[in-house]
Structure formats: structure tokens, C-alpha cells
């Protein structure tokens, strides 16, 4: 049991370390996130400029929800393709065999790797939220109950996305032509 913990932590760090050791990818991700947040906040502020409440949302609420949606996309938006860390690339280059030669079972390795990606992405999203809160793009939650419900919904959404990604990766593993599976993955990530 004690031998799997260090291996597990190493598996959880694989993709985040790949991104951290590539400063141009970090810079591109930061620039893309800043541009997306500024554009979304500007769009929703302009859209609600002449109206008070539309569809039950005030301008500040609409901007907050839109910016939170942009930040939530960062949780699972690591650039695995550039780091050659997708299942499709592991299949193509033959490195998928290493998933089965590790002391961890492949299922645990995959789950720990996904957990590491999500924690790293959550750090990005949390930092982005703190900056947006300080700048005034978003409003703080109305109460602790609202914050708890939001946190629970994000957690459940990430849990569902993990299983969708697992199914897509399994499809890429077992099929020779998996371009359609990749399109399904892109669609699922954009939900």
C-alpha cells in the first residue's frame, strides 16, 4: 500500500508538470484566459447595458455567471496534445504499453492522472476567480449556501466529465479510426 502512494502522486503530477516545464504553453494559456474573460465580461456588460433584469438575471449576475463559465472551462483544458499525453498519441507511438507496466493498475493511473489535471486546473480557475473578484468582473456569492451549491455543482460536473473522458479514451484505445471520438471529446469539453 505504501508503495502505491508515491507512484500515485507521480501519476497525478504527469500532465501538470508537462505544462509547467513549458513556459510558452503557460503563457499562451494565461493570455487565452485573460482575453476570454475580458471579452465575455465586456460582451455581457454591453448586452445588459440598457436593461435592468432579463430572464431573472441582473447585469452583474449575468456577467458573473458568464465569467465563471469561462473559468470553469480551464479546469480540464490542459493541452495534452502538445505534450503528447493523449490516449490517441500513446496508441500511435506505442507508449500505451507503459500504462500496463507500471506498479499501479491502469485504472488507478488514469484516475490519478485525471485528478492531478483537475487540481491543477482548479488552481488556475481559483486564481482567475480571485483576480476577477478583485477587479470587479464578478460578484461574490450571496451566501455560504449559494457557494456550497455552486461548489457541489462544479464537483458533480467534473465527475461526469471524468467519465465522459474515460469513455472517449476507451473508444480511442479500442478503435482504429477515432477522429469522430475526438470530435465528441471536443464537444464534451465545450459543454
DRENDO-1510 file (C-alpha; in Angstrom, 1 decimal, always signed):
<recs>
REC; n; res; u; v; w
REC; 1; UNK; +0.0; +0.0; +0.0 .
REC; 2; UNK; +2.7; +2.5; +0.9 .
REC; 3; UNK; +4.5; +1.8; -2.5 .
REC; 4; UNK; +1.4; +3.0; -4.4 .
REC; 5; UNK; +1.2; +6.4; -2.7 .
REC; 6; UNK; +4.4; +7.8; -4.2 .
REC; 7; UNK; +3.6; +6.3; -7.6 .
REC; 8; UNK; +0.1; +7.7; -7.3 .
REC; 9; UNK; +1.4; +11.2; -6.6 .
REC; 10; UNK; +3.8; +10.9; -9.5 .
REC; 11; UNK; +0.9; +9.9; -11.8 .
REC; 12; UNK; -1.1; +12.9; -10.6 .
REC; 13; UNK; +1.7; +15.2; -11.5 .
REC; 14; UNK; +2.4; +14.0; -15.1 .
REC; 15; UNK; +0.3; +16.4; -17.1 .
REC; 16; UNK; +0.6; +19.5; -14.9 .
REC; 17; UNK; +4.4; +19.1; -14.8 .
REC; 18; UNK; +4.4; +18.8; -18.6 .
REC; 19; UNK; +2.7; +22.2; -18.8 .
REC; 20; UNK; +4.7; +23.8; -16.0 .
REC; 21; UNK; +8.0; +22.9; -17.8 .
REC; 22; UNK; +6.9; +24.5; -21.0 .
REC; 23; UNK; +6.7; +28.3; -20.3 .
REC; 24; UNK; +5.3; +29.1; -23.8 .
REC; 25; UNK; +2.3; +26.9; -23.2 .
REC; 26; UNK; +1.7; +28.5; -19.8 .
REC; 27; UNK; +2.0; +32.0; -21.3 .
REC; 28; UNK; -0.4; +31.0; -24.1 .
REC; 29; UNK; -2.9; +29.6; -21.6 .
REC; 30; UNK; -2.8; +32.7; -19.5 .
REC; 31; UNK; -3.1; +35.0; -22.4 .
REC; 32; UNK; -6.1; +33.0; -23.8 .
REC; 33; UNK; -7.8; +33.0; -20.4 .
REC; 34; UNK; -7.4; +36.8; -19.9 .
REC; 35; UNK; -8.7; +37.5; -23.4 .
REC; 36; UNK; -11.7; +35.2; -23.0 .
REC; 37; UNK; -12.6; +36.7; -19.6 .
REC; 38; UNK; -12.3; +40.3; -20.8 .
REC; 39; UNK; -14.3; +39.6; -24.0 .
REC; 40; UNK; -17.0; +37.7; -22.1 .
REC; 41; UNK; -17.3; +40.3; -19.4 .
REC; 42; UNK; -17.4; +43.1; -22.0 .
REC; 43; UNK; -20.0; +41.3; -24.1 .
REC; 44; UNK; -22.4; +40.7; -21.2 .
REC; 45; UNK; -21.9; +44.1; -19.8 .
REC; 46; UNK; -22.8; +45.6; -23.2 .
REC; 47; UNK; -25.7; +43.2; -23.6 .
REC; 48; UNK; -27.2; +44.2; -20.3 .
REC; 49; UNK; -26.3; +47.9; -20.6 .
REC; 50; UNK; -29.8; +49.2; -21.3 .
REC; 51; UNK; -31.9; +46.6; -19.5 .
REC; 52; UNK; -32.4; +46.1; -15.8 .
REC; 53; UNK; -33.3; +42.4; -15.3 .
REC; 54; UNK; -33.6; +39.9; -18.2 .
REC; 55; UNK; -34.5; +36.3; -17.7 .
REC; 56; UNK; -34.3; +36.8; -14.0 .
REC; 57; UNK; -30.7; +38.0; -14.0 .
REC; 58; UNK; -29.3; +41.4; -13.4 .
REC; 59; UNK; -26.3; +42.6; -15.3 .
REC; 60; UNK; -23.9; +41.8; -12.5 .
REC; 61; UNK; -25.3; +38.3; -12.1 .
REC; 62; UNK; -25.1; +37.6; -15.9 .
REC; 63; UNK; -21.5; +38.8; -16.1 .
REC; 64; UNK; -20.6; +36.7; -13.0 .
REC; 65; UNK; -22.1; +33.5; -14.4 .
REC; 66; UNK; -20.5; +34.1; -17.8 .
REC; 67; UNK; -17.1; +34.7; -16.4 .
REC; 68; UNK; -17.4; +31.7; -14.0 .
REC; 69; UNK; -18.3; +29.6; -17.1 .
REC; 70; UNK; -15.1; +30.7; -18.8 .
REC; 71; UNK; -13.1; +30.0; -15.7 .
REC; 72; UNK; -14.7; +26.5; -15.3 .
REC; 73; UNK; -13.5; +25.5; -18.8 .
REC; 74; UNK; -9.9; +25.9; -17.5 .
REC; 75; UNK; -10.4; +23.0; -15.1 .
REC; 76; UNK; -9.9; +20.4; -17.8 .
REC; 77; UNK; -8.3; +22.4; -20.5 .
REC; 78; UNK; -4.7; +21.3; -20.3 .
REC; 79; UNK; -3.0; +21.0; -23.6 .
REC; 80; UNK; -2.3; +17.3; -23.5 .
REC; 81; UNK; -1.9; +17.1; -27.3 .
REC; 82; UNK; +1.2; +19.3; -27.3 .
REC; 83; UNK; +2.6; +17.3; -24.5 .
REC; 84; UNK; +2.0; +14.0; -26.4 .
REC; 85; UNK; -0.1; +12.8; -23.5 .
REC; 86; UNK; -3.4; +11.8; -25.1 .
REC; 87; UNK; -4.5; +8.2; -25.4 .
REC; 88; UNK; -4.6; +8.6; -29.2 .
REC; 89; UNK; -0.9; +9.7; -29.2 .
REC; 90; UNK; +0.1; +6.9; -26.8 .
REC; 91; UNK; -1.6; +4.4; -29.1 .
REC; 92; UNK; +0.1; +5.9; -32.2 .
REC; 93; UNK; +3.6; +5.9; -30.7 .
REC; 94; UNK; +3.2; +2.6; -28.8 .
REC; 95; UNK; +3.8; +4.2; -25.4 .
REC; 96; UNK; +0.4; +3.0; -24.1 .
REC; 97; UNK; +2.1; -0.2; -23.1 .
REC; 98; UNK; +3.8; +1.7; -20.2 .
REC; 99; UNK; +0.4; +2.2; -18.6 .
REC; 100; UNK; +0.3; -1.6; -18.1 .
REC; 101; UNK; +3.9; -2.0; -17.0 .
REC; 102; UNK; +3.6; +0.4; -14.1 .
REC; 103; UNK; +3.2; -0.8; -10.5 .
REC; 104; UNK; -0.2; +1.0; -10.5 .
REC; 105; UNK; -3.2; -0.6; -12.3 .
REC; 106; UNK; -4.1; +1.3; -15.5 .
REC; 107; UNK; -7.5; +2.3; -14.0 .
REC; 108; UNK; -5.8; +3.9; -10.9 .
REC; 109; UNK; -3.1; +5.6; -13.0 .
REC; 110; UNK; -5.8; +7.1; -15.3 .
REC; 111; UNK; -7.9; +8.3; -12.3 .
REC; 112; UNK; -4.9; +9.8; -10.5 .
REC; 113; UNK; -3.7; +11.5; -13.7 .
REC; 114; UNK; -7.1; +13.0; -14.2 .
REC; 115; UNK; -7.2; +14.1; -10.5 .
REC; 116; UNK; -3.9; +15.9; -11.0 .
REC; 117; UNK; -5.2; +17.6; -14.1 .
REC; 118; UNK; -8.3; +18.7; -12.3 .
REC; 119; UNK; -6.5; +20.0; -9.3 .
REC; 120; UNK; -4.1; +22.0; -11.5 .
REC; 121; UNK; -7.0; +23.4; -13.5 .
REC; 122; UNK; -8.8; +24.2; -10.3 .
REC; 123; UNK; -5.8; +26.2; -9.2 .
REC; 124; UNK; -6.0; +28.2; -12.4 .
REC; 125; UNK; -9.7; +28.7; -12.1 .
REC; 126; UNK; -9.4; +29.7; -8.4 .
REC; 127; UNK; -6.6; +32.2; -9.2 .
REC; 128; UNK; -8.7; +33.6; -12.1 .
REC; 129; UNK; -11.7; +33.9; -9.8 .
REC; 130; UNK; -9.7; +35.8; -7.2 .
REC; 131; UNK; -8.3; +38.2; -9.8 .
REC; 132; UNK; -11.8; +38.7; -11.4 .
REC; 133; UNK; -13.2; +39.3; -7.9 .
REC; 134; UNK; -10.5; +41.9; -7.1 .
REC; 135; UNK; -11.0; +43.6; -10.5 .
REC; 136; UNK; -14.8; +43.6; -10.1 .
REC; 137; UNK; -15.7; +41.4; -13.0 .
REC; 138; UNK; -17.6; +39.0; -10.7 .
REC; 139; UNK; -19.6; +39.4; -7.6 .
REC; 140; UNK; -19.1; +37.2; -4.5 .
REC; 141; UNK; -21.8; +34.6; -3.7 .
REC; 142; UNK; -24.8; +35.9; -1.9 .
REC; 143; UNK; -24.4; +33.4; +1.0 .
REC; 144; UNK; -22.5; +30.4; +2.1 .
REC; 145; UNK; -25.3; +28.1; +0.9 .
REC; 146; UNK; -25.1; +29.5; -2.6 .
REC; 147; UNK; -21.3; +29.0; -2.6 .
REC; 148; UNK; -21.8; +25.4; -1.4 .
REC; 149; UNK; -24.4; +24.6; -4.1 .
REC; 150; UNK; -22.0; +26.1; -6.7 .
REC; 151; UNK; -19.1; +24.0; -5.4 .
REC; 152; UNK; -21.2; +20.9; -5.4 .
REC; 153; UNK; -22.4; +21.5; -9.0 .
REC; 154; UNK; -18.8; +22.1; -10.2 .
REC; 155; UNK; -17.8; +18.8; -8.4 .
REC; 156; UNK; -20.6; +16.8; -10.0 .
REC; 157; UNK; -19.9; +18.4; -13.4 .
REC; 158; UNK; -16.2; +17.3; -13.2 .
REC; 159; UNK; -17.2; +13.9; -12.1 .
REC; 160; UNK; -19.5; +13.5; -15.1 .
REC; 161; UNK; -16.8; +14.9; -17.4 .
REC; 162; UNK; -14.3; +12.4; -16.0 .
REC; 163; UNK; -16.5; +9.5; -17.1 .
REC; 164; UNK; -17.2; +11.1; -20.5 .
REC; 165; UNK; -13.4; +11.4; -21.0 .
REC; 166; UNK; -12.9; +7.9; -19.8 .
REC; 167; UNK; -15.4; +6.6; -22.3 .
REC; 168; UNK; -13.8; +8.6; -25.1 .
REC; 169; UNK; -10.3; +7.4; -24.2 .
REC; 170; UNK; -11.6; +3.8; -24.1 .
REC; 171; UNK; -13.1; +4.3; -27.6 .
REC; 172; UNK; -9.7; +5.7; -28.8 .
REC; 173; UNK; -8.0; +2.7; -27.3 .
REC; 174; UNK; -10.2; +0.1; -28.9 .
REC; 175; UNK; -10.9; +1.6; -32.4 .
REC; 176; UNK; -8.5; +2.2; -35.2 .
REC; 177; UNK; -10.3; +5.2; -36.6 .
REC; 178; UNK; -11.1; +7.6; -33.8 .
REC; 179; UNK; -11.4; +11.0; -35.4 .
REC; 180; UNK; -15.2; +11.0; -34.5 .
REC; 181; UNK; -14.4; +10.2; -30.9 .
REC; 182; UNK; -12.0; +13.2; -30.8 .
REC; 183; UNK; -14.8; +15.4; -32.1 .
REC; 184; UNK; -17.1; +14.0; -29.3 .
REC; 185; UNK; -14.4; +14.9; -26.8 .
REC; 186; UNK; -14.1; +18.4; -28.1 .
REC; 187; UNK; -17.9; +18.8; -27.9 .
REC; 188; UNK; -18.0; +17.4; -24.3 .
REC; 189; UNK; -15.2; +19.7; -23.2 .
REC; 190; UNK; -17.1; +22.7; -24.5 .
REC; 191; UNK; -20.2; +21.9; -22.6 .
</recs>
